[in-house]
Amino acid sequence: MSVLVVSGTGTGVGKTVVTAAIAALAATRGSRIAVVKPAQTGVGADEAGDLDDVRRLAGVTDLHEHIRLRDPLSPAAAARREGVPALDLRDSAAKVRALADDRDLVVVEGAGGLLVRYDEDGATIADLARAVQASVLVVADPALGTLNHTALTLEALAHRGIPLAGVVLGWWPRDPDLASRCNIRDLETLAARPLAGALPEGSGVLDAPDFLLVARDALGPSLGGAFDAADFRRAHD
């Protein structure tokens, strides 16, 4: 069973684009891949959600959304406001395990950051990762403030004994400022390893063929790409 959880240092850091990039590369290798979004929030019943972006960018169709909630809030708060039962993460974990039994890779995209609540008891995507024995890929923002957010996320993973799959920059600005450039080395220090990738700003609006080329250059070998962290660091130091 191979399961990778994609979480982030917060909302809007590029988790969906990173998820799509991983899926696109896995699909080109002929891998049987499924992508799971346990809780989609902030989207109405007839609106496109994150998995629609994954389908558009990666061409992957084995997609699974466990609950959809209309308010752009944490899954727990959105379910409470909508008056519906919160997502049962234990049930989600069982569904992920069932998928993983006959897939080469299952990628699970969380909502917001690592410790966002999915129910009133405080269940998080970290709990799901532990339940399915998955490692967690942390998607970070490159800008000022990311070091604290990333450090807290990495500490939370370590405290729970959850393996870190790496840190990826969910978007890299076309014209990076001083903080973004300096943050490269500091993020690698926090993770105790080189960056696992950096997606260029605007990657999410590309069409599928161009997106695949970007994904290959933007993700490291552990994720199926050719990204060279040392070259990236030298280019922006």
DRENPA-3360 file (N, C-alpha, C; in nm, 2 decimals, always signed):
BEGIN
1 = MSVLVVSG = +0.09/-0.12/+0.00/+0.00/+0.00/+0.00/+0.09/+0.12/+0.00 ~ +0.07/+0.21/-0.10/+0.14/+0.34/-0.11/+0.05/+0.46/-0.10 ~ +0.05/+0.53/+0.01/-0.04/+0.64/+0.02/+0.05/+0.77/+0.06 ~ +0.02/+0.88/-0.01/+0.09/+1.00/+0.01/-0.01/+1.11/+0.05 ~ +0.00/+1.17/+0.16/-0.09/+1.28/+0.20/-0.02/+1.41/+0.17 ~ -0.09/+1.49/+0.10/-0.05/+1.63/+0.07/-0.12/+1.72/+0.16 ~ -0.04/+1.79/+0.25/-0.09/+1.89/+0.34/-0.02/+2.02/+0.32 ~ -0.05/+2.12/+0.39/+0.01/+2.24/+0.37/+0.04/+2.32/+0.50;
9 = TGTGVGKT = +0.10/+2.43/+0.49/+0.13/+2.52/+0.60/+0.01/+2.61/+0.62 ~ -0.09/+2.60/+0.54/-0.21/+2.68/+0.55/-0.29/+2.67/+0.42 ~ -0.39/+2.75/+0.41/-0.48/+2.75/+0.29/-0.42/+2.84/+0.18 ~ -0.45/+2.80/+0.06/-0.40/+2.88/-0.06/-0.25/+2.87/-0.09 ~ -0.19/+2.77/-0.04/-0.04/+2.76/-0.07/-0.01/+2.67/-0.19 ~ -0.11/+2.62/-0.26/-0.08/+2.54/-0.38/-0.09/+2.39/-0.37 ~ -0.16/+2.34/-0.27/-0.17/+2.20/-0.25/-0.23/+2.13/-0.37 ~ -0.34/+2.18/-0.43/-0.41/+2.12/-0.54/-0.32/+2.11/-0.66;
17 = VVTAAIAA = -0.24/+2.21/-0.69/-0.15/+2.21/-0.81/-0.04/+2.11/-0.78 ~ +0.01/+2.10/-0.66/+0.11/+2.00/-0.63/+0.05/+1.86/-0.64 ~ -0.06/+1.84/-0.59/-0.13/+1.71/-0.60/-0.15/+1.67/-0.75 ~ -0.19/+1.77/-0.83/-0.21/+1.74/-0.97/-0.07/+1.71/-1.04 ~ +0.03/+1.77/-1.00/+0.16/+1.75/-1.06/+0.21/+1.61/-1.03 ~ +0.19/+1.56/-0.90/+0.23/+1.43/-0.86/+0.15/+1.33/-0.94 ~ +0.02/+1.35/-0.95/-0.07/+1.26/-1.03/-0.03/+1.25/-1.17 ~ +0.00/+1.37/-1.23/+0.04/+1.37/-1.38/+0.16/+1.29/-1.40;
25 = LAATRGSR = +0.26/+1.30/-1.32/+0.39/+1.23/-1.34/+0.36/+1.08/-1.31 ~ +0.29/+1.04/-1.21/+0.26/+0.90/-1.19/+0.19/+0.84/-1.30 ~ +0.09/+0.91/-1.36/+0.01/+0.86/-1.47/+0.10/+0.84/-1.59 ~ +0.19/+0.92/-1.62/+0.28/+0.91/-1.74/+0.37/+0.78/-1.72 ~ +0.39/+0.74/-1.60/+0.48/+0.62/-1.58/+0.39/+0.50/-1.59 ~ +0.26/+0.51/-1.61/+0.18/+0.39/-1.62/+0.13/+0.35/-1.48 ~ +0.15/+0.43/-1.38/+0.10/+0.39/-1.25/-0.05/+0.39/-1.23 ~ -0.10/+0.30/-1.16/-0.25/+0.31/-1.13/-0.26/+0.41/-1.01;
33 = IAVVKPAQ = -0.31/+0.52/-1.03/-0.32/+0.63/-0.93/-0.46/+0.67/-0.90 ~ -0.49/+0.69/-0.78/-0.62/+0.75/-0.73/-0.59/+0.88/-0.65 ~ -0.67/+0.97/-0.66/-0.66/+1.10/-0.58/-0.78/+1.11/-0.50 ~ -0.76/+1.14/-0.37/-0.87/+1.15/-0.28/-0.87/+1.29/-0.21 ~ -0.99/+1.35/-0.21/-1.01/+1.48/-0.13/-1.12/+1.44/-0.03 ~ -1.08/+1.41/+0.10/-1.17/+1.37/+0.20/-1.28/+1.48/+0.22 ~ -1.25/+1.60/+0.23/-1.35/+1.71/+0.25/-1.32/+1.83/+0.16 ~ -1.41/+1.85/+0.07/-1.41/+1.97/-0.01/-1.50/+2.08/+0.05;
41 = TGVGADEA = -1.44/+2.19/+0.08/-1.52/+2.30/+0.14/-1.52/+2.42/+0.05 ~ -1.62/+2.51/+0.07/-1.63/+2.63/-0.01/-1.68/+2.62/-0.15 ~ -1.74/+2.51/-0.18/-1.79/+2.48/-0.31/-1.93/+2.42/-0.31 ~ -2.02/+2.47/-0.39/-2.15/+2.43/-0.40/-2.16/+2.30/-0.48 ~ -2.28/+2.24/-0.47/-2.31/+2.11/-0.53/-2.27/+2.10/-0.68 ~ -2.30/+2.21/-0.75/-2.28/+2.21/-0.90/-2.15/+2.28/-0.94 ~ -2.07/+2.32/-0.85/-1.95/+2.39/-0.88/-1.83/+2.30/-0.89 ~ -1.73/+2.35/-0.96/-1.60/+2.27/-0.98/-1.52/+2.28/-0.85;
49 = GDLDDVRR = -1.47/+2.16/-0.80/-1.39/+2.16/-0.68/-1.24/+2.13/-0.72 ~ -1.16/+2.10/-0.62/-1.02/+2.08/-0.64/-1.00/+1.95/-0.73 ~ -1.08/+1.85/-0.71/-1.06/+1.73/-0.80/-1.08/+1.76/-0.94 ~ -1.17/+1.86/-0.97/-1.19/+1.90/-1.11/-1.06/+1.96/-1.17 ~ -0.99/+2.04/-1.08/-0.86/+2.09/-1.13/-0.76/+1.98/-1.15 ~ -0.76/+1.88/-1.06/-0.67/+1.77/-1.08/-0.70/+1.70/-1.21 ~ -0.82/+1.67/-1.24/-0.86/+1.61/-1.37/-0.82/+1.69/-1.49 ~ -0.84/+1.82/-1.48/-0.80/+1.91/-1.59/-0.65/+1.91/-1.62;
57 = LAGVTDLH = -0.58/+1.92/-1.51/-0.43/+1.94/-1.52/-0.36/+1.81/-1.55 ~ -0.40/+1.70/-1.48/-0.33/+1.58/-1.48/-0.39/+1.47/-1.57 ~ -0.52/+1.49/-1.61/-0.58/+1.39/-1.69/-0.62/+1.26/-1.61 ~ -0.61/+1.27/-1.48/-0.65/+1.15/-1.40/-0.80/+1.15/-1.37 ~ -0.86/+1.04/-1.38/-1.00/+1.03/-1.36/-1.04/+0.95/-1.24 ~ -0.95/+0.88/-1.17/-0.98/+0.80/-1.06/-0.98/+0.89/-0.93 ~ -1.09/+0.96/-0.92/-1.10/+1.07/-0.82/-1.21/+1.04/-0.72 ~ -1.18/+1.08/-0.59/-1.28/+1.04/-0.49/-1.29/+1.16/-0.39;
65 = EHIRLRDP = -1.41/+1.21/-0.38/-1.45/+1.32/-0.28/-1.54/+1.26/-0.18 ~ -1.51/+1.27/-0.05/-1.59/+1.20/+0.05/-1.71/+1.29/+0.10 ~ -1.68/+1.41/+0.11/-1.79/+1.51/+0.15/-1.77/+1.64/+0.09 ~ -1.88/+1.71/+0.06/-1.87/+1.85/+0.00/-1.95/+1.94/+0.09 ~ -1.89/+2.05/+0.13/-1.96/+2.15/+0.22/-1.95/+2.29/+0.16 ~ -2.05/+2.37/+0.16/-2.06/+2.49/+0.08/-1.98/+2.61/+0.14 ~ -1.96/+2.61/+0.27/-1.90/+2.73/+0.33/-1.74/+2.71/+0.32 ~ -1.67/+2.82/+0.29/-1.52/+2.82/+0.29/-1.46/+2.83/+0.43;
73 = LSPAAAAR = -1.48/+2.72/+0.50/-1.44/+2.71/+0.64/-1.37/+2.58/+0.66 ~ -1.32/+2.55/+0.78/-1.27/+2.42/+0.81/-1.38/+2.32/+0.79 ~ -1.35/+2.19/+0.76/-1.46/+2.09/+0.75/-1.55/+2.08/+0.87 ~ -1.49/+2.09/+0.99/-1.58/+2.08/+1.11/-1.68/+2.20/+1.12 ~ -1.62/+2.32/+1.09/-1.71/+2.44/+1.10/-1.81/+2.44/+0.99 ~ -1.77/+2.40/+0.87/-1.86/+2.40/+0.76/-1.98/+2.30/+0.78 ~ -1.95/+2.19/+0.83/-2.05/+2.09/+0.86/-2.15/+2.14/+0.96 ~ -2.09/+2.20/+1.07/-2.17/+2.25/+1.17/-2.27/+2.36/+1.12;
81 = REGVPALD = -2.22/+2.45/+1.04/-2.31/+2.56/+0.98/-2.41/+2.50/+0.89 ~ -2.38/+2.39/+0.82/-2.47/+2.34/+0.72/-2.57/+2.24/+0.79 ~ -2.54/+2.21/+0.91/-2.63/+2.12/+0.98/-2.63/+1.97/+0.94 ~ -2.51/+1.93/+0.89/-2.49/+1.79/+0.85/-2.39/+1.72/+0.93 ~ -2.38/+1.59/+0.93/-2.28/+1.52/+1.01/-2.14/+1.55/+0.95 ~ -2.05/+1.57/+1.04/-1.91/+1.59/+1.00/-1.85/+1.47/+0.93 ~ -1.75/+1.49/+0.86/-1.68/+1.37/+0.79/-1.62/+1.28/+0.90 ~ -1.65/+1.15/+0.88/-1.59/+1.05/+0.97/-1.45/+1.01/+0.91;
89 = LRDSAAKV = -1.34/+1.06/+0.97/-1.21/+1.04/+0.91/-1.17/+0.89/+0.92 ~ -1.23/+0.82/+1.02/-1.20/+0.67/+1.02/-1.26/+0.60/+0.90 ~ -1.38/+0.64/+0.86/-1.44/+0.59/+0.74/-1.36/+0.63/+0.62 ~ -1.31/+0.75/+0.61/-1.23/+0.80/+0.50/-1.10/+0.72/+0.50 ~ -1.04/+0.69/+0.61/-0.92/+0.61/+0.61/-0.94/+0.47/+0.56 ~ -1.06/+0.41/+0.59/-1.09/+0.28/+0.54/-1.11/+0.28/+0.39 ~ -1.17/+0.39/+0.34/-1.18/+0.40/+0.19/-1.05/+0.42/+0.12 ~ -0.96/+0.49/+0.19/-0.83/+0.51/+0.13/-0.75/+0.38/+0.13;
97 = RALADDRD = -0.76/+0.30/+0.24/-0.69/+0.17/+0.24/-0.75/+0.08/+0.13 ~ -0.88/+0.08/+0.11/-0.94/+0.00/+0.01/-0.89/+0.03/-0.13 ~ -0.88/+0.16/-0.16/-0.82/+0.21/-0.28/-0.68/+0.16/-0.30 ~ -0.60/+0.18/-0.19/-0.46/+0.14/-0.20/-0.43/+0.00/-0.22 ~ -0.53/-0.09/-0.19/-0.51/-0.23/-0.21/-0.49/-0.27/-0.36 ~ -0.54/-0.19/-0.45/-0.52/-0.22/-0.59/-0.48/-0.10/-0.68 ~ -0.42/+0.00/-0.61/-0.36/+0.11/-0.68/-0.21/+0.11/-0.65 ~ -0.13/+0.17/-0.74/+0.01/+0.18/-0.71/+0.04/+0.30/-0.62;
105 = LVVVEGAG = -0.05/+0.40/-0.63/-0.04/+0.52/-0.55/-0.17/+0.58/-0.52 ~ -0.20/+0.62/-0.40/-0.31/+0.70/-0.36/-0.26/+0.83/-0.30 ~ -0.30/+0.94/-0.36/-0.26/+1.07/-0.31/-0.39/+1.13/-0.25 ~ -0.37/+1.18/-0.12/-0.48/+1.23/-0.04/-0.45/+1.38/-0.02 ~ -0.54/+1.47/-0.07/-0.52/+1.61/-0.05/-0.60/+1.66/+0.07 ~ -0.53/+1.72/+0.17/-0.60/+1.77/+0.29/-0.67/+1.90/+0.26 ~ -0.74/+1.95/+0.36/-0.80/+2.08/+0.36/-0.72/+2.18/+0.44 ~ -0.68/+2.29/+0.39/-0.60/+2.39/+0.47/-0.47/+2.33/+0.52;
113 = GLLVRYDE = -0.44/+2.35/+0.65/-0.32/+2.31/+0.71/-0.33/+2.17/+0.77 ~ -0.22/+2.12/+0.83/-0.22/+1.99/+0.88/-0.31/+1.96/+1.00 ~ -0.34/+2.06/+1.08/-0.42/+2.04/+1.20/-0.56/+2.11/+1.19 ~ -0.60/+2.13/+1.07/-0.74/+2.18/+1.06/-0.84/+2.07/+1.10 ~ -0.94/+2.11/+1.17/-1.04/+2.01/+1.23/-1.14/+1.97/+1.13 ~ -1.16/+1.83/+1.13/-1.26/+1.77/+1.04/-1.38/+1.74/+1.11 ~ -1.38/+1.73/+1.25/-1.50/+1.71/+1.32/-1.49/+1.78/+1.46 ~ -1.59/+1.77/+1.54/-1.59/+1.84/+1.67/-1.50/+1.78/+1.77;
121 = DGATIADL = -1.45/+1.66/+1.75/-1.36/+1.60/+1.84/-1.21/+1.63/+1.81 ~ -1.19/+1.71/+1.70/-1.06/+1.75/+1.67/-0.98/+1.66/+1.57 ~ -1.04/+1.57/+1.50/-0.97/+1.48/+1.41/-0.91/+1.57/+1.30 ~ -0.79/+1.53/+1.25/-0.72/+1.61/+1.15/-0.67/+1.52/+1.04 ~ -0.62/+1.58/+0.93/-0.56/+1.50/+0.83/-0.44/+1.43/+0.88 ~ -0.37/+1.48/+0.98/-0.26/+1.40/+1.04/-0.31/+1.27/+1.10 ~ -0.43/+1.27/+1.16/-0.48/+1.14/+1.21/-0.51/+1.04/+1.09 ~ -0.56/+1.09/+0.98/-0.58/+1.00/+0.87/-0.44/+0.95/+0.82;
129 = ARAVQASV = -0.34/+1.03/+0.81/-0.21/+0.99/+0.77/-0.16/+0.88/+0.86 ~ -0.17/+0.89/+0.99/-0.13/+0.79/+1.08/-0.21/+0.66/+1.06 ~ -0.34/+0.68/+1.04/-0.43/+0.56/+1.02/-0.40/+0.47/+0.90 ~ -0.35/+0.54/+0.80/-0.32/+0.47/+0.67/-0.17/+0.45/+0.65 ~ -0.09/+0.49/+0.76/+0.06/+0.47/+0.76/+0.12/+0.55/+0.64 ~ +0.07/+0.67/+0.61/+0.12/+0.75/+0.50/+0.23/+0.85/+0.55 ~ +0.31/+0.88/+0.46/+0.40/+1.00/+0.48/+0.33/+1.12/+0.43 ~ +0.37/+1.24/+0.48/+0.31/+1.37/+0.44/+0.40/+1.46/+0.37;
137 = LVVADPAL = +0.36/+1.50/+0.26/+0.43/+1.60/+0.18/+0.38/+1.74/+0.22 ~ +0.46/+1.83/+0.27/+0.42/+1.96/+0.31/+0.44/+2.06/+0.20 ~ +0.33/+2.13/+0.17/+0.34/+2.23/+0.07/+0.34/+2.37/+0.14 ~ +0.45/+2.44/+0.11/+0.47/+2.57/+0.18/+0.46/+2.69/+0.08 ~ +0.44/+2.80/+0.14/+0.44/+2.93/+0.07/+0.58/+2.98/+0.07 ~ +0.64/+3.04/-0.03/+0.78/+3.08/-0.03/+0.79/+3.22/+0.04 ~ +0.69/+3.29/+0.07/+0.70/+3.43/+0.10/+0.73/+3.45/+0.25 ~ +0.74/+3.58/+0.29/+0.77/+3.61/+0.43/+0.66/+3.56/+0.52;
145 = GTLNHTAL = +0.71/+3.49/+0.63/+0.62/+3.43/+0.73/+0.61/+3.28/+0.71 ~ +0.67/+3.23/+0.61/+0.66/+3.08/+0.58/+0.74/+3.00/+0.68 ~ +0.85/+3.06/+0.73/+0.93/+2.98/+0.82/+0.87/+2.94/+0.95 ~ +0.79/+3.03/+1.01/+0.72/+2.99/+1.13/+0.61/+2.89/+1.10 ~ +0.53/+2.91/+1.00/+0.43/+2.82/+0.96/+0.48/+2.68/+0.93 ~ +0.59/+2.68/+0.85/+0.65/+2.55/+0.82/+0.71/+2.48/+0.94 ~ +0.78/+2.55/+1.02/+0.84/+2.49/+1.14/+0.73/+2.43/+1.23 ~ +0.62/+2.50/+1.25/+0.51/+2.44/+1.33/+0.45/+2.32/+1.27;
153 = TLEALAHR = +0.44/+2.32/+1.14/+0.39/+2.20/+1.07/+0.48/+2.08/+1.08 ~ +0.61/+2.10/+1.07/+0.71/+2.00/+1.08/+0.72/+1.94/+1.22 ~ +0.71/+2.03/+1.32/+0.71/+1.99/+1.46/+0.59/+1.90/+1.49 ~ +0.47/+1.94/+1.43/+0.35/+1.87/+1.46/+0.36/+1.73/+1.40 ~ +0.42/+1.72/+1.28/+0.44/+1.58/+1.22/+0.53/+1.50/+1.31 ~ +0.65/+1.56/+1.35/+0.74/+1.48/+1.42/+0.69/+1.44/+1.56 ~ +0.61/+1.53/+1.62/+0.55/+1.49/+1.75/+0.45/+1.37/+1.74 ~ +0.39/+1.36/+1.62/+0.30/+1.25/+1.60/+0.36/+1.13/+1.54;
161 = GIPLAGVV = +0.49/+1.13/+1.51/+0.56/+1.02/+1.45/+0.53/+1.00/+1.31 ~ +0.49/+1.10/+1.23/+0.45/+1.08/+1.09/+0.56/+1.12/+1.00 ~ +0.60/+1.03/+0.91/+0.71/+1.05/+0.82/+0.69/+1.17/+0.73 ~ +0.79/+1.25/+0.71/+0.79/+1.36/+0.62/+0.84/+1.32/+0.48 ~ +0.76/+1.34/+0.38/+0.79/+1.31/+0.24/+0.87/+1.42/+0.18 ~ +0.87/+1.54/+0.24/+0.95/+1.65/+0.18/+0.87/+1.78/+0.19 ~ +0.93/+1.88/+0.15/+0.87/+2.02/+0.15/+0.88/+2.07/+0.01 ~ +0.76/+2.11/-0.05/+0.75/+2.16/-0.18/+0.70/+2.30/-0.17;
169 = LGWWPRDP = +0.75/+2.39/-0.25/+0.70/+2.53/-0.26/+0.58/+2.52/-0.36 ~ +0.46/+2.55/-0.31/+0.34/+2.54/-0.40/+0.33/+2.64/-0.51 ~ +0.41/+2.75/-0.50/+0.42/+2.84/-0.61/+0.55/+2.92/-0.59 ~ +0.62/+2.94/-0.70/+0.74/+3.02/-0.69/+0.72/+3.14/-0.78 ~ +0.74/+3.26/-0.72/+0.71/+3.38/-0.80/+0.80/+3.40/-0.92 ~ +0.74/+3.47/-1.02/+0.82/+3.50/-1.14/+0.94/+3.59/-1.11 ~ +0.91/+3.68/-1.01/+1.02/+3.78/-0.97/+1.03/+3.77/-0.82 ~ +1.10/+3.67/-0.77/+1.11/+3.65/-0.62/+1.18/+3.76/-0.55;
177 = DLASRCNI = +1.12/+3.80/-0.44/+1.18/+3.90/-0.36/+1.29/+3.85/-0.26 ~ +1.35/+3.93/-0.18/+1.46/+3.89/-0.10/+1.41/+3.78/+0.00 ~ +1.30/+3.80/+0.06/+1.25/+3.70/+0.16/+1.23/+3.56/+0.10 ~ +1.17/+3.56/-0.02/+1.15/+3.43/-0.09/+1.28/+3.36/-0.12 ~ +1.38/+3.44/-0.17/+1.51/+3.38/-0.20/+1.58/+3.33/-0.08 ~ +1.58/+3.41/+0.03/+1.65/+3.37/+0.15/+1.58/+3.25/+0.22 ~ +1.45/+3.24/+0.20/+1.37/+3.13/+0.26/+1.41/+2.99/+0.21 ~ +1.47/+2.98/+0.09/+1.50/+2.85/+0.03/+1.59/+2.77/+0.13;
185 = RDLETLAA = +1.70/+2.84/+0.17/+1.80/+2.77/+0.25/+1.74/+2.74/+0.39 ~ +1.66/+2.84/+0.44/+1.60/+2.82/+0.58/+1.50/+2.71/+0.58 ~ +1.42/+2.70/+0.47/+1.32/+2.59/+0.47/+1.39/+2.45/+0.46 ~ +1.50/+2.45/+0.39/+1.58/+2.32/+0.38/+1.64/+2.29/+0.51 ~ +1.68/+2.39/+0.59/+1.74/+2.37/+0.72/+1.63/+2.31/+0.81 ~ +1.51/+2.37/+0.81/+1.40/+2.32/+0.89/+1.36/+2.18/+0.86 ~ +1.36/+2.14/+0.73/+1.32/+2.01/+0.69/+1.44/+1.91/+0.70 ~ +1.56/+1.96/+0.72/+1.68/+1.88/+0.73/+1.70/+1.80/+0.60;
193 = RPLAGALP = +1.66/+1.86/+0.49/+1.68/+1.79/+0.35/+1.65/+1.90/+0.25 ~ +1.70/+1.87/+0.12/+1.67/+1.97/+0.02/+1.52/+1.98/-0.02 ~ +1.48/+2.09/-0.08/+1.35/+2.10/-0.12/+1.31/+1.99/-0.22 ~ +1.19/+1.94/-0.21/+1.14/+1.84/-0.30/+1.08/+1.89/-0.42 ~ +1.07/+2.02/-0.44/+1.02/+2.08/-0.56/+0.97/+2.23/-0.54 ~ +0.94/+2.29/-0.65/+0.89/+2.43/-0.65/+0.81/+2.45/-0.78 ~ +0.68/+2.47/-0.77/+0.59/+2.49/-0.88/+0.59/+2.64/-0.92 ~ +0.62/+2.67/-1.05/+0.62/+2.81/-1.09/+0.48/+2.87/-1.07;
201 = EGSGVLDA = +0.48/+3.00/-1.03/+0.36/+3.07/-1.02/+0.28/+3.06/-1.16 ~ +0.15/+3.04/-1.15/+0.07/+3.03/-1.27/+0.06/+2.89/-1.33 ~ +0.12/+2.79/-1.26/+0.11/+2.66/-1.32/-0.03/+2.60/-1.33 ~ -0.12/+2.65/-1.24/-0.25/+2.59/-1.23/-0.34/+2.63/-1.35 ~ -0.30/+2.73/-1.43/-0.38/+2.77/-1.54/-0.33/+2.71/-1.68 ~ -0.23/+2.63/-1.67/-0.18/+2.57/-1.80/-0.27/+2.46/-1.85 ~ -0.26/+2.43/-1.97/-0.33/+2.31/-2.02/-0.25/+2.18/-1.99 ~ -0.31/+2.07/-2.00/-0.25/+1.94/-1.95/-0.11/+1.92/-2.01;
209 = PDFLLVAR = -0.09/+1.93/-2.14/+0.05/+1.89/-2.19/+0.16/+1.99/-2.14 ~ +0.13/+2.12/-2.13/+0.23/+2.21/-2.08/+0.25/+2.19/-1.93 ~ +0.14/+2.15/-1.86/+0.15/+2.13/-1.71/+0.24/+2.01/-1.69 ~ +0.23/+1.91/-1.77/+0.31/+1.79/-1.75/+0.46/+1.82/-1.76 ~ +0.49/+1.91/-1.85/+0.63/+1.95/-1.87/+0.68/+2.03/-1.75 ~ +0.59/+2.12/-1.70/+0.63/+2.19/-1.58/+0.64/+2.10/-1.46 ~ +0.55/+2.01/-1.45/+0.56/+1.91/-1.33/+0.69/+1.84/-1.33 ~ +0.74/+1.79/-1.45/+0.86/+1.72/-1.45/+0.98/+1.80/-1.40;
217 = DALGPSLG = +0.98/+1.93/-1.44/+1.09/+2.02/-1.40/+1.07/+2.07/-1.25 ~ +0.95/+2.06/-1.20/+0.92/+2.13/-1.07/+0.92/+2.04/-0.95 ~ +0.92/+1.90/-0.98/+0.92/+1.81/-0.87/+1.04/+1.72/-0.87 ~ +1.09/+1.69/-0.75/+1.21/+1.61/-0.74/+1.20/+1.47/-0.77 ~ +1.31/+1.39/-0.78/+1.31/+1.25/-0.82/+1.22/+1.16/-0.73 ~ +1.21/+1.20/-0.60/+1.12/+1.12/-0.51/+0.98/+1.13/-0.55 ~ +0.94/+1.23/-0.63/+0.80/+1.25/-0.67/+0.78/+1.23/-0.82 ~ +0.89/+1.17/-0.88/+0.88/+1.14/-1.02/+0.93/+1.24/-1.12;
225 = GAFDAADF = +0.99/+1.35/-1.07/+1.03/+1.46/-1.16/+1.19/+1.47/-1.16 ~ +1.23/+1.58/-1.22/+1.37/+1.60/-1.24/+1.42/+1.73/-1.17 ~ +1.35/+1.78/-1.08/+1.39/+1.90/-1.01/+1.52/+1.88/-0.93 ~ +1.61/+1.97/-0.95/+1.74/+1.97/-0.88/+1.74/+2.08/-0.78 ~ +1.73/+2.04/-0.65/+1.72/+2.14/-0.54/+1.85/+2.23/-0.54 ~ +1.97/+2.17/-0.56/+2.09/+2.24/-0.56/+2.10/+2.35/-0.67 ~ +2.06/+2.31/-0.79/+2.05/+2.41/-0.90/+1.96/+2.52/-0.87 ~ +1.84/+2.49/-0.81/+1.74/+2.59/-0.78/+1.79/+2.68/-0.68;
233 = RRAHD = +1.86/+2.63/-0.58/+1.92/+2.71/-0.47/+2.02/+2.81/-0.53 ~ +2.11/+2.75/-0.61/+2.22/+2.84/-0.67/+2.16/+2.95/-0.76 ~ +2.05/+2.92/-0.83/+1.99/+3.01/-0.92/+1.93/+3.13/-0.85 ~ +1.89/+3.11/-0.72/+1.81/+3.22/-0.65/+1.88/+3.27/-0.53 ~ +2.00/+3.21/-0.49/+2.07/+3.27/-0.37/+2.12/+3.41/-0.40;
% end
